[in-house]
């Protein structure tokens, strides 16, 4: 009896197993069938088991699923090239500052605490998109050498700032800074350090980098006041505050210099130098990892082999070309200042800290730092009556690139929304600095003796030769070279922020 019952249970269990298996088979067949009842073709693999597949970098060959030796070499070369191109775009801010610092030290003999005075047209041709309306006093400091640093800032009408080597503001100085034009003592401590115990009375800031940029420019119309402000700006180590060395102001004296790498390999040399001198921030770790196969590694000397050198030089060419496209033909819709019917665009599309809600502003910051230097809170403020506003133009009303052999006009409407003044400055597309002509004229501004129309508007003229009778309102260009313009508003007012005041496009005069 027990045997019969046992066999009956086994038979029932076997039957149940067969039913389950049959159902699973039907389900799997159903998944392979299309609605029409036909068996679906399984998707093909993107890579062949044997043979080649075409790609944007040429044919890729496989044997038994493995890439061939030639394909492996091709893929690693392409991987390293792509990474280097994107690393170029990423590194623009720090490499630009590193080159400027090097030029200050080698051309002008600047030491920690010194300032270089950039005053003349030729002085300012060394760096990217300077204005031609005020004198710059600029310096670099290495906090590993100085320790905590004091900046004794003068009271008066100035705009200044302290920036780290990624060109992020540590603090603004002057009218847009915490002193609000009243001056005072600032103390900057190196990365990871706390302020000394006896630092009462100082405005204390920690620098994210060991090297830093500092400087200011006077906004006074009075030459005597401007000179006095310059002499009052003092920089010295906190440890020597009781007997500080007087800050030297070194005149640039029309010396030739240029704050941008002159060769592709120099770009990478400067980047390697900065990585060895500066801490690696959390946001940059992935990019630093991509540089390792290219011979750029923190704590190691940059000695690329022939293969790495070739890839880096080629990547610098493509990287700069991409940076130029990203700047001059910016595809970001947020750049449109007055909509799609205007050629004017915002040139600053990120916050001063270079961070957005969900990402670091990579394209936004590289678009700006390829054509300019230094970004402060005062340059990105949305508060009317303080800071600055920047608008850029590269094409005329008809969509043609601005060329030095053509003639153009711009009518600046009356009542420009600037509490202080407005300025229009032209720059060479390749050097991103003043257009080099015999006239040494870079731009015009509302403080100059310009000829005005009856309604208060001002017509500006750009071209290789001045229109007869319009010399006061003319800026020269160079035939055979492209150029772009920046329109600046100093202390922009509400009409700029609500877009009720609008600049017309440049019109080509044929």
C-alpha positions as CSV (number, residue, x, y, z in Angstrom):
1,X,0.0,0.0,0.0
2,X,2.8,2.4,0.9
3,X,4.6,1.5,-2.3
4,X,1.6,2.3,-4.5
5,X,1.1,5.6,-2.7
6,X,4.8,6.5,-3.1
7,X,4.7,5.7,-6.8
8,X,1.6,7.7,-7.2
9,X,3.3,10.8,-5.6
10,X,6.3,10.4,-7.9
11,X,4.1,10.1,-10.9
12,X,2.2,13.2,-9.9
13,X,5.5,15.2,-9.3
14,X,6.9,14.2,-12.6
15,X,3.7,15.2,-14.4
16,X,3.8,18.6,-12.7
17,X,7.5,19.1,-13.7
18,X,6.6,18.3,-17.3
19,X,3.7,20.8,-17.3
20,X,6.0,23.5,-15.9
21,X,8.7,22.8,-18.5
22,X,6.1,22.8,-21.3
23,X,4.8,26.1,-20.1
24,X,8.3,27.6,-20.0
25,X,8.9,26.4,-23.5
26,X,5.7,27.9,-24.8
27,X,6.6,31.2,-23.0
28,X,10.0,31.3,-24.5
29,X,8.7,30.6,-28.0
30,X,6.1,33.3,-27.5
31,X,8.8,35.8,-26.8
32,X,10.6,34.9,-30.1
33,X,7.4,35.3,-32.1
34,X,6.2,38.6,-33.6
35,X,2.5,39.6,-33.5
36,X,2.2,38.0,-37.0
37,X,3.2,34.6,-35.6
38,X,6.7,34.5,-37.3
39,X,9.9,33.9,-35.4
40,X,11.8,37.2,-34.8
41,X,15.4,37.5,-36.0
42,X,17.7,37.9,-33.0
43,X,19.7,41.2,-33.1
44,X,23.1,41.0,-34.6
45,X,26.1,41.8,-32.5
46,X,27.6,45.2,-33.0
47,X,31.1,43.7,-33.2
48,X,31.8,40.6,-35.3
49,X,33.2,37.3,-34.0
50,X,35.5,37.2,-37.0
51,X,36.0,39.9,-39.5
52,X,35.9,43.7,-39.6
53,X,33.5,46.4,-38.8
54,X,33.6,49.9,-40.1
55,X,33.8,52.8,-37.7
56,X,34.5,56.6,-37.7
57,X,38.2,55.7,-37.1
58,X,38.4,53.2,-39.8
59,X,37.9,49.4,-40.0
60,X,38.2,47.4,-36.7
61,X,39.2,43.7,-37.1
62,X,38.4,40.8,-34.7
63,X,39.4,37.2,-34.5
64,X,37.2,34.9,-32.4
65,X,35.8,38.0,-30.7
66,X,39.3,39.4,-29.8
67,X,40.5,42.6,-31.4
68,X,43.6,42.1,-33.5
69,X,46.9,43.5,-32.5
70,X,46.6,46.3,-35.1
71,X,43.1,47.1,-33.8
72,X,44.2,47.2,-30.2
73,X,46.9,49.7,-31.2
74,X,44.5,51.8,-33.1
75,X,41.9,51.8,-30.3
76,X,44.4,52.9,-27.6
77,X,45.8,55.6,-29.8
78,X,42.2,56.9,-30.4
79,X,41.3,56.5,-26.7
80,X,44.3,58.6,-25.6
81,X,43.7,61.1,-28.3
82,X,40.1,61.6,-27.4
83,X,40.9,61.9,-23.7
84,X,43.7,64.4,-24.5
85,X,41.3,66.6,-26.6
86,X,38.8,66.8,-23.8
87,X,41.5,67.3,-21.2
88,X,42.7,70.3,-23.3
89,X,39.2,71.9,-23.1
90,X,39.0,71.1,-19.4
91,X,42.4,72.5,-18.5
92,X,42.1,75.9,-20.3
93,X,41.5,78.0,-17.2
94,X,44.5,76.7,-15.2
95,X,46.9,76.6,-18.1
96,X,46.0,80.1,-19.1
97,X,46.8,81.4,-15.6
98,X,50.0,79.3,-15.4
99,X,51.3,80.9,-18.6
100,X,50.5,84.4,-17.3
101,X,52.3,83.6,-14.0
102,X,55.3,82.3,-15.9
103,X,55.5,85.4,-18.1
104,X,55.3,87.7,-15.0
105,X,58.2,85.9,-13.4
106,X,60.4,85.5,-16.5
107,X,59.7,88.7,-18.5
108,X,59.1,91.2,-15.7
109,X,61.0,89.6,-12.8
110,X,57.9,89.6,-10.6
111,X,58.3,88.0,-7.1
112,X,55.7,87.1,-4.5
113,X,53.9,90.3,-3.4
114,X,54.9,92.3,-6.5
115,X,52.5,93.8,-9.0
116,X,53.0,94.3,-12.7
117,X,51.5,97.5,-14.0
118,X,49.8,97.1,-17.4
119,X,49.0,100.6,-18.6
120,X,49.7,101.2,-22.3
121,X,48.2,99.6,-25.4
122,X,51.3,97.5,-25.8
123,X,51.4,96.5,-22.2
124,X,48.0,95.0,-22.3
125,X,48.5,93.2,-25.6
126,X,50.0,90.3,-23.6
127,X,46.8,88.9,-22.1
128,X,43.3,87.9,-23.3
129,X,40.6,90.6,-23.9
130,X,41.8,93.3,-21.6
131,X,39.9,96.5,-21.5
132,X,41.6,99.7,-22.8
133,X,40.0,102.1,-20.3
134,X,41.8,101.4,-17.1
135,X,45.3,100.5,-15.8
136,X,45.7,96.9,-14.4
137,X,47.9,96.0,-11.4
138,X,48.3,92.3,-11.4
139,X,50.4,89.8,-9.5
140,X,50.8,86.1,-8.7
141,X,51.8,84.5,-5.3
142,X,52.8,81.0,-4.3
143,X,51.4,80.4,-0.8
144,X,53.8,77.5,-0.2
145,X,56.6,80.1,-0.2
146,X,54.8,82.9,1.7
147,X,52.4,81.1,4.0
148,X,49.3,83.0,5.0
149,X,49.2,86.2,2.9
150,X,48.0,89.7,3.8
151,X,46.5,92.0,1.2
152,X,46.1,95.5,2.5
153,X,43.5,97.0,0.2
154,X,43.0,100.7,-0.4
155,X,39.8,102.7,0.1
156,X,38.4,104.2,-3.0
157,X,36.8,103.5,-6.4
158,X,38.4,100.2,-7.5
159,X,37.5,96.8,-8.8
160,X,39.7,93.9,-7.8
161,X,39.9,90.3,-6.7
162,X,41.8,87.3,-5.5
163,X,41.4,84.1,-7.6
164,X,42.7,80.6,-7.4
165,X,44.5,79.0,-10.4
166,X,41.3,77.6,-11.8
167,X,40.3,81.3,-12.1
168,X,37.6,80.9,-9.4
169,X,37.1,83.9,-7.1
170,X,38.4,83.5,-3.6
171,X,36.9,87.0,-2.9
172,X,36.2,90.2,-4.8
173,X,37.9,93.4,-3.6
174,X,36.8,97.0,-3.8
175,X,33.4,98.1,-4.7
176,X,32.1,94.6,-5.5
177,X,33.9,93.0,-2.6
178,X,33.0,92.7,1.1
179,X,34.8,96.1,1.9
180,X,32.4,97.9,-0.6
181,X,35.1,100.3,-1.5
182,X,36.1,101.1,2.1
183,X,39.3,99.0,1.9
184,X,40.7,96.9,4.6
185,X,43.0,94.0,5.3
186,X,42.4,90.6,3.8
187,X,44.2,87.4,4.9
188,X,44.5,84.4,2.5
189,X,45.6,81.0,4.0
190,X,46.9,78.1,1.9
191,X,44.7,75.0,1.1
192,X,43.6,73.1,4.2
193,X,45.1,75.6,6.7
194,X,43.2,77.6,9.4
195,X,43.8,81.3,10.1
196,X,46.5,82.1,12.7
197,X,45.1,82.7,16.2
198,X,46.1,86.4,16.1
199,X,44.3,87.2,12.9
200,X,41.6,89.4,14.4
201,X,40.6,92.4,12.3
202,X,41.3,90.6,9.0
203,X,38.9,89.3,6.5
204,X,40.0,85.6,6.2
205,X,39.7,83.4,3.2
206,X,41.1,80.0,2.3
207,X,42.6,79.5,-1.1
208,X,41.8,76.2,-2.8
209,X,45.2,76.3,-4.6
210,X,48.7,77.1,-3.6
211,X,49.3,79.6,-6.3
212,X,46.9,82.5,-6.7
213,X,46.2,85.6,-8.7
214,X,45.5,89.0,-7.2
215,X,45.1,92.5,-8.6
216,X,42.9,95.5,-9.1
217,X,42.2,98.4,-11.4
218,X,41.3,101.9,-10.5
219,X,38.0,103.4,-11.6
220,X,38.8,107.0,-10.7
221,X,38.9,109.6,-13.4
222,X,41.4,111.6,-11.4
223,X,45.0,110.5,-12.3
224,X,46.3,111.6,-9.0
225,X,43.8,109.6,-7.0
226,X,44.5,106.6,-9.2
227,X,48.2,106.8,-8.6
228,X,47.6,107.2,-4.8
229,X,45.4,104.1,-4.8
230,X,48.1,102.1,-6.6
231,X,50.7,103.0,-4.0
232,X,48.4,102.0,-1.1
233,X,47.9,98.4,-2.3
234,X,50.3,96.3,-0.2
235,X,50.9,92.5,-0.2
236,X,53.1,90.6,2.2
237,X,53.3,87.4,4.3
238,X,51.4,87.5,7.5
239,X,54.5,86.3,9.3
240,X,56.2,89.5,8.3
241,X,53.3,91.9,9.1
242,X,55.3,93.8,11.7
243,X,58.0,94.8,9.2
244,X,56.6,94.1,5.7
245,X,58.5,94.4,2.5
246,X,57.0,97.3,0.5
247,X,55.1,96.0,-2.6
248,X,56.9,96.7,-5.8
249,X,55.0,98.0,-8.8
250,X,56.8,96.9,-11.9
251,X,56.0,98.9,-15.1
252,X,55.5,96.6,-18.0
253,X,57.2,99.2,-20.1
254,X,55.9,98.0,-23.5
255,X,57.8,94.7,-23.1
256,X,56.6,92.0,-25.5
257,X,54.8,89.1,-23.7
258,X,51.9,86.8,-24.2
259,X,49.9,84.9,-21.7
260,X,49.0,81.8,-23.8
261,X,51.0,78.7,-24.7
262,X,52.9,79.2,-28.0
263,X,53.0,75.5,-28.8
264,X,50.8,72.5,-28.3
265,X,53.4,70.7,-26.1
266,X,53.9,73.8,-23.9
267,X,50.2,73.5,-23.0
268,X,50.8,70.1,-21.5
269,X,54.0,71.1,-19.9
270,X,52.2,73.8,-18.0
271,X,49.4,71.5,-17.1
272,X,51.8,69.0,-15.7
273,X,53.5,71.7,-13.7
274,X,50.2,72.8,-12.2
275,X,49.1,69.3,-11.3
276,X,52.4,68.8,-9.4
277,X,52.0,72.1,-7.5
278,X,48.3,72.1,-6.8
279,X,45.9,69.7,-4.9
280,X,43.6,67.6,-7.0
281,X,40.0,68.5,-6.2
282,X,37.3,65.9,-6.1
283,X,35.6,67.3,-9.2
284,X,38.8,66.8,-11.3
285,X,39.8,63.3,-10.3
286,X,38.3,61.6,-13.4
287,X,40.0,64.0,-15.7
288,X,43.3,63.5,-13.9
289,X,42.9,59.8,-14.4
290,X,42.6,60.2,-18.1
291,X,45.9,62.1,-18.3
292,X,47.9,59.2,-16.7
293,X,48.3,57.1,-19.9
294,X,49.5,60.3,-21.6
295,X,52.5,60.7,-19.3
296,X,50.9,63.5,-17.2
297,X,50.7,62.2,-13.6
298,X,50.8,64.0,-10.3
299,X,54.1,63.5,-8.5
300,X,55.9,62.6,-11.6
301,X,58.0,64.5,-14.1
302,X,56.5,65.1,-17.5
303,X,58.6,63.1,-19.9
304,X,56.4,61.9,-22.8
305,X,57.7,59.2,-25.2
306,X,57.4,59.7,-28.9
307,X,53.9,58.2,-29.1
308,X,52.6,60.3,-26.3
309,X,54.2,63.5,-27.6
310,X,52.6,62.9,-31.1
311,X,49.2,62.3,-29.6
312,X,49.4,65.4,-27.3
313,X,50.5,67.7,-30.1
314,X,47.7,66.5,-32.3
315,X,45.2,66.8,-29.5
316,X,46.3,70.4,-28.8
317,X,45.4,71.3,-32.4
318,X,42.0,69.7,-32.3
319,X,41.4,70.8,-28.7
320,X,42.0,74.5,-29.5
321,X,39.9,74.3,-32.6
322,X,37.0,72.9,-30.6
323,X,37.6,75.6,-28.0
324,X,37.5,78.3,-30.7
325,X,34.2,76.9,-32.1
326,X,32.7,76.6,-28.6
327,X,33.6,80.3,-28.0
328,X,32.9,82.0,-31.3
329,X,30.0,79.8,-32.5
330,X,28.5,79.0,-29.1
331,X,25.6,76.7,-29.4
332,X,24.2,77.3,-25.9
333,X,20.7,78.8,-26.3
334,X,21.3,80.6,-23.0
335,X,23.9,82.7,-24.8
336,X,21.3,84.5,-26.8
337,X,21.1,88.0,-25.2
338,X,18.2,89.4,-27.1
339,X,16.8,86.3,-28.8
340,X,17.5,84.6,-32.1
341,X,17.2,87.8,-34.1
342,X,20.3,89.4,-32.5
343,X,24.0,88.5,-33.1
344,X,24.9,89.7,-29.6
345,X,25.6,87.0,-27.1
346,X,26.5,86.7,-23.4
347,X,30.1,85.7,-23.0
348,X,29.7,84.6,-19.3
349,X,27.4,81.6,-19.1
350,X,28.4,80.2,-15.7
351,X,28.5,81.3,-12.1
352,X,31.9,82.6,-10.9
353,X,32.5,79.3,-9.0
354,X,32.0,77.4,-12.3
355,X,29.4,75.1,-10.9
356,X,25.8,74.4,-12.1
357,X,23.1,72.6,-10.3
358,X,24.0,69.1,-11.6
359,X,27.4,69.6,-13.2
360,X,30.6,71.5,-13.4
361,X,30.2,74.1,-16.1
362,X,32.7,72.6,-18.5
363,X,31.7,74.0,-21.9
364,X,30.4,77.2,-20.4
365,X,33.7,78.0,-18.6
366,X,35.9,76.9,-21.5
367,X,34.0,79.2,-23.9
368,X,34.8,82.1,-21.6
369,X,38.3,81.3,-20.6
370,X,39.5,80.7,-24.2
371,X,38.9,84.3,-25.0
372,X,39.2,86.0,-21.6
373,X,40.8,85.7,-18.2
374,X,39.6,86.1,-14.6
375,X,36.1,85.7,-13.4
376,X,34.7,87.2,-10.3
377,X,31.4,87.5,-8.4
378,X,31.2,91.2,-9.6
379,X,31.3,90.0,-13.2
380,X,28.4,87.6,-12.7
381,X,26.2,89.6,-10.3
382,X,22.5,90.1,-11.0
383,X,22.4,93.2,-8.7
384,X,21.8,96.5,-10.6
385,X,24.3,99.2,-10.1
386,X,27.4,97.1,-9.2
387,X,29.9,95.0,-11.0
388,X,30.1,94.6,-14.8
389,X,28.2,93.1,-17.7
390,X,29.8,91.7,-20.9
391,X,28.3,91.2,-24.3
392,X,30.1,89.8,-27.3
393,X,29.6,89.9,-31.1
394,X,31.4,88.0,-33.9
395,X,29.0,88.4,-36.8
396,X,27.3,91.2,-38.6
397,X,23.6,91.7,-39.1
398,X,23.6,89.5,-42.1
399,X,25.4,86.6,-40.4
400,X,28.8,87.2,-41.9
401,X,31.9,86.8,-39.7
402,X,33.5,90.2,-38.8
403,X,36.5,90.7,-41.0
404,X,39.3,93.3,-40.7
405,X,39.1,94.3,-44.4
406,X,35.4,95.3,-44.2
407,X,33.8,98.4,-42.7
408,X,31.0,98.3,-40.1
409,X,28.9,100.6,-38.1
410,X,27.2,100.3,-34.7
411,X,24.7,102.7,-33.3
412,X,24.8,102.7,-29.5
413,X,21.3,103.8,-28.3
414,X,20.9,106.7,-25.9
415,X,20.7,106.1,-22.1
416,X,23.0,103.1,-22.0
417,X,22.2,101.2,-18.8
418,X,25.6,101.9,-17.0
419,X,25.9,103.8,-13.8
420,X,29.6,104.4,-14.5
421,X,30.3,104.1,-18.3
422,X,30.1,101.8,-21.3
423,X,33.0,100.6,-23.5
424,X,33.3,98.9,-26.9
425,X,36.6,97.1,-27.5
426,X,37.8,95.1,-30.5
427,X,40.0,91.9,-30.4
428,X,41.9,89.7,-32.9
429,X,40.3,86.3,-33.2
430,X,43.6,84.5,-33.0
431,X,45.5,86.3,-30.3
432,X,42.2,87.3,-28.4
433,X,43.9,90.5,-27.6
434,X,44.0,94.0,-29.1
435,X,44.1,94.3,-32.9
436,X,47.7,95.1,-33.8
437,X,47.7,98.2,-35.9
438,X,49.9,101.3,-36.2
439,X,47.2,103.4,-34.5
440,X,47.3,101.6,-31.1
441,X,43.6,102.1,-30.7
442,X,41.6,99.2,-29.2
443,X,38.2,100.7,-28.5
444,X,35.9,103.6,-27.5
445,X,34.0,104.4,-24.4
446,X,31.4,106.8,-23.2
447,X,34.0,108.8,-21.2
448,X,35.7,109.9,-24.4
449,X,34.9,112.9,-26.5
450,X,32.7,111.1,-29.0
451,X,30.5,112.7,-31.6
452,X,26.8,112.2,-30.6
453,X,23.6,112.2,-32.5
454,X,20.8,114.6,-31.6
455,X,18.9,111.9,-29.7
456,X,22.0,111.0,-27.6
457,X,22.9,107.9,-29.5
458,X,26.4,107.3,-30.7
459,X,27.5,105.9,-34.1
460,X,30.7,103.9,-33.9
461,X,32.8,102.9,-37.0
462,X,35.1,99.9,-37.5
463,X,37.3,99.3,-40.4
464,X,40.8,99.6,-41.9
465,X,40.4,103.3,-42.6
466,X,38.5,106.0,-40.7
467,X,35.5,107.5,-42.5
468,X,36.1,111.2,-43.2
469,X,35.0,113.3,-40.4
470,X,34.3,110.3,-38.1
471,X,37.8,109.8,-36.7
472,X,36.8,110.4,-33.1
473,X,34.3,107.5,-33.3
474,X,36.5,105.0,-35.2
475,X,38.4,101.9,-34.2
476,X,40.9,100.4,-36.7
477,X,40.9,96.8,-37.9
478,X,43.5,94.8,-39.8
479,X,42.7,93.5,-43.3
480,X,43.1,89.7,-43.6
481,X,42.3,89.0,-40.0
482,X,39.0,88.4,-38.3
483,X,38.0,90.2,-35.2
484,X,35.3,90.3,-32.5
485,X,34.0,92.9,-30.1
486,X,33.1,93.1,-26.5
487,X,30.6,95.7,-25.2
488,X,31.0,96.3,-21.4
489,X,28.7,98.0,-19.0
490,X,30.3,99.2,-15.8
491,X,27.7,99.1,-12.9
492,X,24.9,98.0,-15.2
493,X,21.4,99.2,-14.3
494,X,18.0,97.7,-14.4
495,X,17.4,98.3,-18.1
496,X,20.2,95.8,-18.9
497,X,18.9,93.1,-16.7
498,X,15.3,93.3,-17.9
499,X,16.5,93.6,-21.5
500,X,14.5,96.7,-22.1
501,X,17.6,98.4,-23.6
502,X,19.0,96.7,-26.7
503,X,22.1,97.0,-28.8
504,X,21.4,96.7,-32.6
505,X,23.6,94.5,-34.7
506,X,26.7,95.7,-36.6
507,X,25.9,96.7,-40.1
508,X,28.4,96.1,-42.9
509,X,29.0,99.2,-45.1
510,X,29.5,98.0,-48.7
